[in-house]
Amino acid sequence: MTVFPHCLSCLRVAPSLVVPGGRWMALWLTLLLCCAALLPAAVAAPGETGTAAPGVFEQSRIVAPSPAPLANATPGLYPPDLPSDLPPVLPPIQPPIQPRVQPSDPAPSHPADSPTHITRPVVHPDAFEEALGAPMELTVRQVDAALLEALQRCGLPPERLELLEVGQRSATEHGYLFQRLSLRLQADAAPLMQTLRQLLAVQVPRASLEPVRPALWRIRILDRVTHELALSSSEAPEFRAVEGARLSIVIDDMGASLTQARELLAVRAPVVFSILPYTEHAREVAELAHAAGREVLVHLPMEPMKLRISPGRDALLVGMDAATISRLTRINLASVPHAVGVNNHMGSRFTQHAELVRPALEEIQAQGLFVLDSLTHERSRLAQISRDMGIPTYRRDVFLDVVRDASTILHQIRKAEHLALQHGQAIAIGHPYPETFEALRRWEAAPRPGVTAVRLSELEVLNGYAGLPWPGAAPPGQ
């Protein structure tokens, strides 16, 4: 610290600058101005470097001053262990293009699925960090949004696009859902493909649209095929579906609003309430959901990869000892009455550590609850450790609302339905956004035949569920 030597120097010089009668006033004025000038440098950092101290946890929020980069972090959006060659997650920019074709189409069979105007999809600001699992998956969803917007711009109803196949693919260690789609057209496809190409160039620059033959187009992200579009003037062929397919939808982050709770209860399907323990109305929302026969989960807060994003009060953090993790888990579980299970809120960092996950799972097991791994990171160990401990375990298949646009969210629900028809069951997770509620209402008005919406506990647990493979690992039982 150099404040006091500078001040003493000023005191020695000051008397020579004033007349004798005003000497003491000059001394005090000089000292005050000198300290005011030097105070910011004195408190900026411990070593006079001017850099801020690293971020620290303060109860329910995390302080991480922006001038100082986080430890072990790399510039940009993606964590250091993910590929850097993937596109950044930014809200799409409205492209300066107009509809190029207005074909005369019959009225859509499900008007609820047809938006009446074009809305700019919004990517949730924390989408990659805690609502995704892998950057490739988010980019696929941005392509989905561009594809649906191209249909809107060309005056085509979204039900013209039908899913033929949804399959897990891997880009190195990071999985994503490949889609084979049928697009029924009664006019030349060139204007639609041109519109889609322009939208991709603006919204998803790393994606490219290429023809394989006149009736088959592919979309690539970098060198990976993510979508196949089969153009047809007739109905898409039916694939062999699993009988008795079941779909469970979970809405996270409940508890902050009674209005949101009542709006979700207005959806007749048995949507599961996952309630954040520290929210203002956590207990009231749990009571409302339970009284309506809905399943309740504890949305257990855990540390994310990005420390600037707060997981909330009493979150489980990397660096805690087992006793602290156990104690905080008990506190969180006690905050949500009528809970039958637990899923992780954020946790992309915490769930990668088996030795940290285990104490929390021991408390969950002691209370007879099941576990749903939200899979906010590809390397999550939560489901695997939970299953190995003999806890009834489930794992998320689809995130619904990374792109906050009702039509795009509805498309994600259709993906989940298709996965259920292929594998017998599927789990989708969303959030209490107005766009998500709108998509749920549209879906409820026109569900896919052969898929039944059920409570989460009505699905088979991972021990007996031969669904999608473990990301970056062998399938269950192998």
GISULSUL-V222993 format. One record per residue. RES is the residue in one letter. PHI is phi in whole degrees, -180 to 180 (999 if undefined). OMEGA is omega in whole degrees, -180 to 180 (NA if undefined). NEAR is the number of other C-alpha atoms within 12 Angstrom. Layout:
res=RES phi=PHI omega=OMEGA near=NEAR
res=RES phi=PHI omega=OMEGA near=NEAR
This chain:
res=M phi=999 omega=-177 near=18
res=T phi=-125 omega=-177 near=17
res=V phi=-66 omega=-173 near=23
res=F phi=-68 omega=176 near=16
res=P phi=-57 omega=179 near=15
res=H phi=-64 omega=-180 near=22
res=C phi=-64 omega=179 near=26
res=L phi=-63 omega=177 near=19
res=S phi=-62 omega=179 near=17
res=C phi=-64 omega=-180 near=24
res=L phi=-64 omega=180 near=27
res=R phi=-71 omega=-176 near=17
res=V phi=-83 omega=-171 near=17
res=A phi=-56 omega=-176 near=25
res=P phi=-59 omega=-178 near=22
res=S phi=-78 omega=-176 near=16
res=L phi=-100 omega=-175 near=18
res=V phi=-132 omega=176 near=17
res=V phi=-75 omega=-175 near=13
res=P phi=-57 omega=-176 near=13
res=G phi=-65 omega=-177 near=12
res=G phi=-110 omega=-173 near=15
res=R phi=-61 omega=-175 near=19
res=W phi=-68 omega=176 near=18
res=M phi=-63 omega=180 near=18
res=A phi=-67 omega=179 near=23
res=L phi=-59 omega=-177 near=27
res=W phi=-66 omega=-179 near=19
res=L phi=-65 omega=179 near=20
res=T phi=-65 omega=179 near=26
res=L phi=-62 omega=-179 near=27
res=L phi=-64 omega=-179 near=20
res=L phi=-66 omega=-179 near=19
res=C phi=-65 omega=-179 near=25
res=C phi=-67 omega=179 near=24
res=A phi=-64 omega=-179 near=17
res=A phi=-72 omega=-175 near=16
res=L phi=-92 omega=-175 near=22
res=L phi=-61 omega=180 near=21
res=P phi=-58 omega=179 near=19
res=A phi=-67 omega=-177 near=21
res=A phi=-72 omega=-176 near=21
res=V phi=-100 omega=-176 near=21
res=A phi=-63 omega=-178 near=20
res=A phi=-164 omega=-177 near=19
res=P phi=-65 omega=-173 near=15
res=G phi=-111 omega=180 near=14
res=E phi=58 omega=-178 near=18
res=T phi=-91 omega=-179 near=15
res=G phi=84 omega=178 near=17
res=T phi=-94 omega=-177 near=20
res=A phi=-78 omega=176 near=24
res=A phi=-65 omega=-179 near=22
res=P phi=-63 omega=-177 near=21
res=G phi=-63 omega=179 near=23
res=V phi=-132 omega=178 near=19
res=F phi=-79 omega=175 near=25
res=E phi=-127 omega=-178 near=17
res=Q phi=52 omega=-171 near=16
res=S phi=-91 omega=177 near=22
res=R phi=-132 omega=-178 near=19
res=I phi=-119 omega=180 near=25
res=V phi=-96 omega=177 near=22
res=A phi=-137 omega=-175 near=22
res=P phi=-54 omega=-173 near=19
res=S phi=-65 omega=-180 near=15
res=P phi=-65 omega=-175 near=15
res=A phi=-104 omega=177 near=22
res=P phi=-67 omega=178 near=20
res=L phi=-69 omega=179 near=24
res=A phi=-63 omega=178 near=18
res=N phi=62 omega=179 near=13
res=A phi=-102 omega=177 near=18
res=T phi=-115 omega=-180 near=18
res=P phi=-60 omega=179 near=15
res=G phi=104 omega=-171 near=21
res=L phi=-87 omega=-171 near=26
res=Y phi=-88 omega=175 near=30
res=P phi=-62 omega=-173 near=29
res=P phi=-64 omega=-176 near=18
res=D phi=-93 omega=179 near=20
res=L phi=-109 omega=-175 near=28
res=P phi=-64 omega=-178 near=20
res=S phi=-91 omega=-176 near=17
res=D phi=-93 omega=180 near=17
res=L phi=-95 omega=-173 near=29
res=P phi=-70 omega=178 near=28
res=P phi=-68 omega=179 near=28
res=V phi=-93 omega=180 near=34
res=L phi=-131 omega=176 near=26
res=P phi=-59 omega=-179 near=27
res=P phi=-60 omega=179 near=31
res=I phi=-97 omega=-180 near=23
res=Q phi=-66 omega=-179 near=21
res=P phi=-78 omega=-178 near=22
res=P phi=-82 omega=178 near=13
res=I phi=-128 omega=-178 near=20
res=Q phi=-117 omega=175 near=22
res=P phi=-58 omega=-175 near=25
res=R phi=-110 omega=179 near=23
res=V phi=-152 omega=177 near=24
res=Q phi=-129 omega=-177 near=20
res=P phi=-67 omega=178 near=22
res=S phi=-85 omega=-178 near=14
res=D phi=-108 omega=173 near=17
res=P phi=-67 omega=180 near=15
res=A phi=-61 omega=-180 near=17
res=P phi=-63 omega=-177 near=20
res=S phi=-72 omega=179 near=15
res=H phi=-126 omega=-177 near=20
res=P phi=-56 omega=-179 near=17
res=A phi=-65 omega=179 near=25
res=D phi=-85 omega=-171 near=34
res=S phi=-107 omega=178 near=33
res=P phi=-66 omega=-178 near=29
res=T phi=-89 omega=178 near=18
res=H phi=-151 omega=-178 near=17
res=I phi=-87 omega=176 near=26
res=T phi=-115 omega=-178 near=24
res=R phi=-77 omega=179 near=28
res=P phi=-60 omega=179 near=31
res=V phi=-114 omega=175 near=30
res=V phi=-85 omega=179 near=32
res=H phi=-57 omega=-174 near=28
res=P phi=-59 omega=179 near=22
res=D phi=-101 omega=-170 near=31
res=A phi=-59 omega=-177 near=36
res=F phi=-65 omega=-171 near=42
res=E phi=-62 omega=-171 near=40
res=E phi=-132 omega=178 near=44
res=A phi=-130 omega=-173 near=40
res=L phi=-143 omega=-178 near=42
res=G phi=112 omega=179 near=43
res=A phi=-165 omega=-179 near=43
res=P phi=-64 omega=179 near=40
res=M phi=-62 omega=-179 near=42
res=E phi=-65 omega=178 near=42
res=L phi=-65 omega=-179 near=44
res=T phi=-63 omega=175 near=43
res=V phi=-59 omega=-180 near=43
res=R phi=-69 omega=175 near=49
res=Q phi=-66 omega=174 near=50
res=V phi=-65 omega=176 near=44
res=D phi=-54 omega=-179 near=47
res=A phi=-63 omega=179 near=40
res=A phi=-65 omega=180 near=45
res=L phi=-64 omega=179 near=42
res=L phi=-66 omega=178 near=42
res=E phi=-68 omega=177 near=45
res=A phi=-61 omega=176 near=38
res=L phi=-61 omega=-180 near=39
res=Q phi=-61 omega=-177 near=36
res=R phi=-65 omega=-180 near=35
res=C phi=-97 omega=175 near=33
res=G phi=73 omega=-178 near=33
res=L phi=-105 omega=179 near=38
res=P phi=-70 omega=-175 near=36
res=P phi=-65 omega=180 near=38
res=E phi=-73 omega=171 near=35
res=R phi=-65 omega=-179 near=35
res=L phi=-97 omega=-178 near=38
res=E phi=-122 omega=177 near=34
res=L phi=-79 omega=175 near=39
res=L phi=-100 omega=-178 near=30
res=E phi=-158 omega=171 near=33
res=V phi=-129 omega=-176 near=32
res=G phi=-141 omega=178 near=31
res=Q phi=-74 omega=175 near=28
res=R phi=-123 omega=-178 near=25
res=S phi=-126 omega=170 near=25
res=A phi=-107 omega=-167 near=29
res=T phi=54 omega=-178 near=16
res=E phi=-98 omega=-172 near=22
res=H phi=-107 omega=-175 near=28
res=G phi=-84 omega=174 near=35
res=Y phi=-156 omega=-178 near=37
res=L phi=-98 omega=173 near=40
res=F phi=-75 omega=-179 near=34
res=Q phi=-128 omega=169 near=36
res=R phi=-109 omega=-172 near=30
res=L phi=-124 omega=172 near=37
res=S phi=-109 omega=-180 near=30
res=L phi=-121 omega=-178 near=36
res=R phi=-86 omega=-178 near=30
res=L phi=-126 omega=174 near=34
res=Q phi=-117 omega=-180 near=21
res=A phi=-147 omega=180 near=21
res=D phi=-60 omega=-178 near=20
res=A phi=-81 omega=-173 near=31
res=A phi=-58 omega=180 near=21
res=P phi=-62 omega=179 near=25
res=L phi=-65 omega=-179 near=37
res=M phi=-65 omega=178 near=37
res=Q phi=-66 omega=178 near=27
res=T phi=-63 omega=179 near=31
res=L phi=-63 omega=179 near=40
res=R phi=-62 omega=179 near=32
res=Q phi=-67 omega=179 near=31
res=L phi=-64 omega=179 near=38
res=L phi=-63 omega=-179 near=36
res=A phi=-61 omega=-178 near=26
res=V phi=-89 omega=-171 near=24
res=Q phi=-90 omega=-178 near=37
res=V phi=-134 omega=-172 near=38
res=P phi=-58 omega=-179 near=27
res=R phi=-83 omega=180 near=29
res=A phi=-95 omega=178 near=35
res=S phi=-135 omega=179 near=32
res=L phi=-111 omega=-176 near=35
res=E phi=-140 omega=176 near=25
res=P phi=-83 omega=172 near=22
res=V phi=-92 omega=171 near=15
res=R phi=-155 omega=-174 near=12
res=P phi=-54 omega=-177 near=16
res=A phi=-102 omega=-179 near=23
res=L phi=-141 omega=180 near=23
res=W phi=-124 omega=178 near=30
res=R phi=-126 omega=173 near=32
res=I phi=-115 omega=178 near=39
res=R phi=-115 omega=168 near=29
res=I phi=-113 omega=-167 near=33
res=L phi=57 omega=-178 near=20
res=D phi=-107 omega=-175 near=18
res=R phi=-111 omega=178 near=28
res=V phi=-75 omega=-179 near=30
res=T phi=-112 omega=-179 near=40
res=H phi=-139 omega=168 near=38
res=E phi=-122 omega=-179 near=36
res=L phi=-113 omega=176 near=40
res=A phi=-98 omega=-178 near=33
res=L phi=-88 omega=-176 near=32
res=S phi=-151 omega=175 near=24
res=S phi=-100 omega=-178 near=18
res=S phi=-128 omega=180 near=15
res=E phi=-65 omega=177 near=20
res=A phi=-71 omega=178 near=23
res=P phi=-67 omega=179 near=18
res=E phi=-78 omega=175 near=15
res=F phi=-99 omega=-179 near=15
res=R phi=-76 omega=-177 near=15
res=A phi=-94 omega=174 near=24
res=V phi=-74 omega=177 near=20
res=E phi=-74 omega=178 near=16
res=G phi=72 omega=-180 near=21
res=A phi=-63 omega=-177 near=30
res=R phi=-130 omega=-179 near=36
res=L phi=-129 omega=174 near=44
res=S phi=-118 omega=179 near=41
res=I phi=-114 omega=180 near=50
res=V phi=-113 omega=175 near=50
res=I phi=-110 omega=-179 near=45
res=D phi=-80 omega=170 near=42
res=D phi=63 omega=176 near=39
res=M phi=-77 omega=177 near=44
res=G phi=117 omega=-179 near=38
res=A phi=-83 omega=-172 near=25
res=S phi=-144 omega=173 near=24
res=L phi=-73 omega=177 near=24
res=T phi=-63 omega=177 near=19
res=Q phi=-61 omega=-180 near=29
res=A phi=-63 omega=-180 near=39
res=R phi=-68 omega=178 near=25
res=E phi=-65 omega=178 near=26
res=L phi=-71 omega=177 near=39
res=L phi=-67 omega=178 near=31
res=A phi=-70 omega=173 near=21
res=V phi=-76 omega=-173 near=28
res=R phi=-72 omega=179 near=22
res=A phi=-63 omega=-176 near=31
res=P phi=-77 omega=180 near=31
res=V phi=-66 omega=-176 near=43
res=V phi=-87 omega=178 near=49
res=F phi=-94 omega=173 near=51
res=S phi=-109 omega=-165 near=50
res=I phi=-109 omega=175 near=52
res=L phi=-73 omega=-172 near=45
res=P phi=-63 omega=-172 near=45
res=Y phi=-92 omega=-178 near=31
res=T phi=-75 omega=-172 near=30
res=E phi=-61 omega=-174 near=19
res=H phi=-112 omega=-175 near=25
res=A phi=-56 omega=-177 near=36
res=R phi=-68 omega=-179 near=34
res=E phi=-64 omega=180 near=28
res=V phi=-65 omega=178 near=42
res=A phi=-62 omega=178 near=41
res=E phi=-65 omega=179 near=26
res=L phi=-62 omega=-179 near=32
res=A phi=-63 omega=-179 near=37
res=H phi=-64 omega=180 near=27
res=A phi=-63 omega=180 near=16
res=A phi=-88 omega=179 near=24
res=G phi=81 omega=179 near=21
res=R phi=-90 omega=175 near=35
res=E phi=-77 omega=-178 near=39
res=V phi=-119 omega=174 near=47
res=L phi=-116 omega=169 near=49
res=V phi=-89 omega=179 near=46
res=H phi=-89 omega=-168 near=47
res=L phi=-73 omega=-177 near=50
res=P phi=-74 omega=-179 near=43
res=M phi=-139 omega=-174 near=46
res=E phi=-68 omega=176 near=41
res=P phi=-89 omega=177 near=36
res=M phi=-65 omega=-178 near=39
res=K phi=-96 omega=-177 near=34
res=L phi=-71 omega=178 near=36
res=R phi=-73 omega=179 near=28
res=I phi=-98 omega=-175 near=30
res=S phi=-81 omega=174 near=32
res=P phi=-80 omega=178 near=39
res=G phi=106 omega=-177 near=31
res=R phi=-66 omega=177 near=26
res=D phi=61 omega=178 near=35
res=A phi=-75 omega=175 near=42
res=L phi=-83 omega=-171 near=46
res=L phi=-121 omega=172 near=39
res=V phi=-63 omega=-177 near=26
res=G phi=106 omega=176 near=19
res=M phi=-75 omega=175 near=23
res=D phi=-84 omega=-175 near=18
res=A phi=-61 omega=-179 near=23
res=A phi=-64 omega=179 near=18
res=T phi=-67 omega=178 near=21
res=I phi=-61 omega=179 near=33
res=S phi=-63 omega=-178 near=28
res=R phi=-64 omega=-179 near=23
res=L phi=-68 omega=177 near=30
res=T phi=-63 omega=179 near=40
res=R phi=-62 omega=180 near=29
res=I phi=-61 omega=-179 near=25
res=N phi=-66 omega=-179 near=38
res=L phi=-65 omega=-179 near=41
res=A phi=-72 omega=-175 near=26
res=S phi=-84 omega=-176 near=30
res=V phi=-125 omega=180 near=39
res=P phi=-72 omega=175 near=31
res=H phi=68 omega=-179 near=32
res=A phi=-71 omega=176 near=39
res=V phi=-111 omega=-179 near=32
res=G phi=-161 omega=-177 near=39
res=V phi=-137 omega=165 near=51
res=N phi=-134 omega=-173 near=49
res=N phi=-84 omega=170 near=51
res=H phi=-96 omega=-173 near=47
res=M phi=60 omega=174 near=42
res=G phi=85 omega=-178 near=44
res=S phi=-63 omega=175 near=41
res=R phi=-88 omega=-173 near=39
res=F phi=-63 omega=-174 near=39
res=T phi=-71 omega=177 near=43
res=Q phi=-80 omega=-173 near=31
res=H phi=-107 omega=-177 near=28
res=A phi=-61 omega=-177 near=24
res=E phi=-69 omega=177 near=21
res=L phi=-90 omega=-180 near=32
res=V phi=-65 omega=-172 near=41
res=R phi=-60 omega=180 near=32
res=P phi=-60 omega=178 near=30
res=A phi=-66 omega=-179 near=45
res=L phi=-67 omega=178 near=47
res=E phi=-63 omega=177 near=30
res=E phi=-68 omega=178 near=32
res=I phi=-63 omega=179 near=40
res=Q phi=-65 omega=-179 near=29
res=A phi=-63 omega=-180 near=19
res=Q phi=-97 omega=174 near=21
res=G phi=71 omega=-178 near=20
res=L phi=-101 omega=173 near=30
res=F phi=-95 omega=-175 near=40
res=V phi=-126 omega=170 near=44
res=L phi=-117 omega=176 near=49
res=D phi=-82 omega=179 near=48
res=S phi=-69 omega=176 near=45
res=L phi=56 omega=178 near=42
res=T phi=-81 omega=173 near=45
res=H phi=-146 omega=-178 near=45
res=E phi=-60 omega=-176 near=41
res=R phi=-96 omega=179 near=31
res=S phi=-57 omega=177 near=37
res=R phi=-104 omega=-172 near=36
res=L phi=-60 omega=-177 near=45
res=A phi=-66 omega=-176 near=43
res=Q phi=-66 omega=179 near=40
res=I phi=-67 omega=180 near=33
res=S phi=-60 omega=179 near=36
res=R phi=-63 omega=-180 near=28
res=D phi=-64 omega=179 near=21
res=M phi=-82 omega=180 near=25
res=G phi=86 omega=177 near=22
res=I phi=-83 omega=173 near=31
res=P phi=-58 omega=-168 near=34
res=T phi=-131 omega=175 near=38
res=Y phi=-129 omega=179 near=44
res=R phi=-142 omega=-179 near=48
res=R phi=-63 omega=176 near=44
res=D phi=-102 omega=-173 near=44
res=V phi=-137 omega=166 near=46
res=F phi=-93 omega=-171 near=45
res=L phi=-91 omega=-162 near=46
res=D phi=-125 omega=172 near=47
res=V phi=-62 omega=172 near=46
res=V phi=-97 omega=-173 near=44
res=R phi=-86 omega=178 near=38
res=D phi=-148 omega=-171 near=38
res=A phi=-59 omega=-179 near=40
res=S phi=-67 omega=178 near=46
res=T phi=-66 omega=178 near=45
res=I phi=-65 omega=177 near=42
res=L phi=-61 omega=178 near=45
res=H phi=-63 omega=178 near=47
res=Q phi=-67 omega=175 near=44
res=I phi=-64 omega=177 near=42
res=R phi=-62 omega=175 near=44
res=K phi=-60 omega=-179 near=41
res=A phi=-63 omega=177 near=44
res=E phi=-61 omega=-179 near=43
res=H phi=-65 omega=176 near=43
res=L phi=-62 omega=178 near=39
res=A phi=-64 omega=179 near=41
res=L phi=-68 omega=179 near=33
res=Q phi=-81 omega=-170 near=31
res=H phi=-113 omega=179 near=32
res=G phi=99 omega=179 near=31
res=Q phi=-162 omega=178 near=45
res=A phi=-157 omega=179 near=46
res=I phi=-126 omega=177 near=48
res=A phi=-120 omega=-179 near=47
res=I phi=-123 omega=175 near=44
res=G phi=-133 omega=-177 near=46
res=H phi=-136 omega=-173 near=42
res=P phi=-79 omega=176 near=35
res=Y phi=-92 omega=175 near=30
res=P phi=-56 omega=-180 near=21
res=E phi=-66 omega=178 near=30
res=T phi=-68 omega=178 near=38
res=F phi=-62 omega=178 near=36
res=E phi=-63 omega=179 near=30
res=A phi=-63 omega=178 near=36
res=L phi=-63 omega=178 near=46
res=R phi=-66 omega=178 near=28
res=R phi=-64 omega=180 near=30
res=W phi=-63 omega=-179 near=37
res=E phi=-64 omega=179 near=28
res=A phi=-73 omega=-178 near=21
res=A phi=-147 omega=179 near=23
res=P phi=-71 omega=179 near=27
res=R phi=-76 omega=178 near=30
res=P phi=-60 omega=177 near=23
res=G phi=93 omega=179 near=22
res=V phi=-117 omega=179 near=33
res=T phi=-109 omega=175 near=31
res=A phi=-78 omega=-176 near=37
res=V phi=-136 omega=172 near=29
res=R phi=-73 omega=-175 near=29
res=L phi=-62 omega=-177 near=42
res=S phi=-69 omega=178 near=34
res=E phi=-83 omega=178 near=23
res=L phi=-85 omega=174 near=32
res=E phi=-74 omega=178 near=27
res=V phi=-75 omega=-175 near=30
res=L phi=-61 omega=-179 near=35
res=N phi=-57 omega=-178 near=25
res=G phi=-118 omega=-175 near=17
res=Y phi=-105 omega=-180 near=24
res=A phi=-95 omega=-178 near=23
res=G phi=-91 omega=-178 near=30
res=L phi=-65 omega=-179 near=34
res=P phi=-70 omega=174 near=27
res=W phi=-63 omega=179 near=35
res=P phi=-67 omega=177 near=33
res=G phi=71 omega=-178 near=24
res=A phi=-151 omega=179 near=19
res=A phi=-71 omega=176 near=12
res=P phi=-62 omega=179 near=18
res=P phi=-53 omega=179 near=25
res=G phi=87 omega=180 near=16
res=Q phi=-115 omega=NA near=10
